[in-house]
């Protein structure tokens, strides 16, 4: 798969795409990253709901998963064309090869990796997640992890283990990785201050 063309070349205005299972913190981390970097943040699920005119759960119940994935692919295509932006994707966006290709090729992909047991603790009371409205949500998360983890790793430029750190610590970890990989150019304010005027 080709390397991203929207990383270091954009300097301080990159395209950053967050992937991971439901509840891994993509939207929360993405909002904070957007604030810190002063880059617009978009949640693809919210963009999809605006296009559908109803909730994802309602659409799932009425139309099923395949038509939803069709709409999701169209939204991912449009949201990855233009930036700069931080984009939080839906957990299943990586299931379609065209989405994986667009995400990897058009930006810098951060995989927020969480274990199923940790995810269940975060999402067990969230009725808005249609794939988790089952008798055994932990087993469902384990099944999703088994299928999707290899796909997330396939397209990720970096992986961040979420575990139990604070949102602030997670955001800082992502920022550090972006700087290490040359996606962000952080000015050296110390050097500027030391220069004679």
Buried (B, 14 or more C-beta within 10 A) or exposed (E): EEEBEBBBEBEEBBBBBBBBBBBBBBBBBBBBBBEBBEBEBBBBBEBBBEBBEEBBBEBBEEBEBEEBBEBBBEBBEEBBEEBBBBBBBBBBBBBBEEBBBBBBBBBBBBBBBBBBEBBBEBBEEEEEBBBBBEEEBBEBBBBBBEEBBEBBEEBBBBBBEBEEBEEEEBBBBBBBBBEEBEBBBEEEEEEEEEEEE
